[in-house]
């Protein structure tokens, strides 16, 4: 069982509120908003994101467009990073530096992506704060269909780095 820090709990309360989530998506991730990404679970150990096959998310082959799947997978890993750097001191920047994916089945219906890398993300955030150096983490997100069959796996490589504190000099 992973302990939920006060900052994680505050972020979770904001992002799990339905109206605040959709406002966040509209402002910060408008393509995710249009695709209909839904954050259905967030705790220190894992994040769960759903996306539904529909007209806006389709490809010409009768399944979900791979970019939509990529977006949902990335969001399931990234939201765990965001929750762990929320109001961090020092502030931490994050960036996707690599992505690898494997597709196994046609993605139709509701696809649920789960990232269970909360422990590793907590550790990498601590390392970034302690060293001030850029650190990387490969985080896995697995997408399953409504029958529980694995549709795709994504391996998202995140780079995290503590931002230098800004000091101001009086003139």
Residue pairs with C-beta under 8 A, 6 or more apart in sequence:
2 43
2 44
2 45
2 118
2 119
2 122
3 44
4 12
4 43
4 44
5 44
5 84
7 86
7 87
7 88
8 44
8 83
8 84
8 86
10 86
10 87
11 82
11 83
11 86
11 87
12 42
12 43
12 83
14 20
14 24
15 21
15 24
15 39
15 42
15 79
15 83
16 39
16 42
21 39
22 33
25 32
25 33
25 37
26 33
29 37
29 75
31 71
32 71
32 75
34 56
35 51
35 56
35 57
35 68
35 71
35 72
36 51
36 52
36 54
36 56
36 57
37 49
37 50
37 51
37 71
37 72
37 75
38 49
38 50
38 51
39 47
39 48
39 49
39 75
39 79
40 48
40 49
40 50
40 112
41 47
41 48
42 48
42 79
42 80
42 83
43 118
44 83
44 84
44 118
44 122
45 116
45 118
45 119
46 80
46 114
46 115
46 116
46 117
46 118
47 76
47 77
47 79
47 80
47 83
47 114
47 115
47 118
48 76
48 112
48 113
48 114
49 72
49 73
49 75
49 76
49 79
49 112
49 113
49 114
50 72
50 110
50 111
50 112
50 113
51 57
51 64
51 68
51 69
51 71
51 72
51 110
51 111
51 113
52 109
52 110
52 111
53 63
53 64
53 107
53 108
53 109
53 110
53 111
57 64
57 65
57 68
58 64
58 65
59 65
59 66
61 106
62 106
62 108
63 106
63 107
63 108
64 107
64 108
64 111
66 101
66 103
69 101
69 103
69 107
69 111
69 113
69 143
69 151
69 152
69 154
70 99
70 101
70 154
72 111
72 113
72 141
72 143
73 101
73 113
73 115
73 141
73 143
73 152
73 154
73 156
74 96
74 99
74 141
74 154
74 156
75 113
76 113
76 114
76 115
76 141
77 115
77 117
77 139
77 140
77 141
77 154
77 156
77 158
78 94
78 96
78 156
78 158
80 115
80 117
80 118
80 121
80 139
81 94
81 121
81 125
81 139
81 158
81 160
82 94
84 121
84 122
84 125
85 91
85 92
85 94
85 125
85 160
88 125
88 129
90 129
90 132
90 162
90 163
90 164
90 165
91 162
91 163
92 125
92 128
92 129
92 160
92 161
92 162
92 163
93 160
93 161
93 163
94 158
94 159
94 160
95 158
95 159
96 156
96 157
96 158
96 159
97 136
97 157
97 158
97 159
98 138
98 156
98 157
99 154
99 155
99 156
99 157
100 154
100 155
101 152
101 153
101 154
101 155
102 152
102 153
103 151
103 152
104 149
104 150
104 151
104 152
104 153
105 145
105 149
105 150
105 151
106 151
107 143
107 145
107 151
107 152
108 145
109 145
109 146
110 145
110 146
111 143
111 144
111 145
111 151
111 152
112 143
112 144
113 141
113 142
113 143
113 154
114 141
114 142
114 144
115 139
115 140
115 141
116 140
117 137
117 139
117 140
120 137
120 139
121 137
121 139
124 135
124 136
124 137
124 158
124 160
125 160
127 135
128 134
128 135
128 160
128 161
128 162
129 162
131 162
132 161
132 162
132 164
133 161
134 159
134 160
134 161
135 159
135 160
135 161
136 157
136 158
136 159
136 160
137 157
137 158
137 160
138 155
138 156
138 157
138 158
139 155
139 156
139 157
139 158
140 153
140 154
140 155
140 156
141 153
141 154
141 156
142 150
142 152
142 153
142 154
143 150
143 151
143 152
143 153
143 154
144 150
144 151
145 151
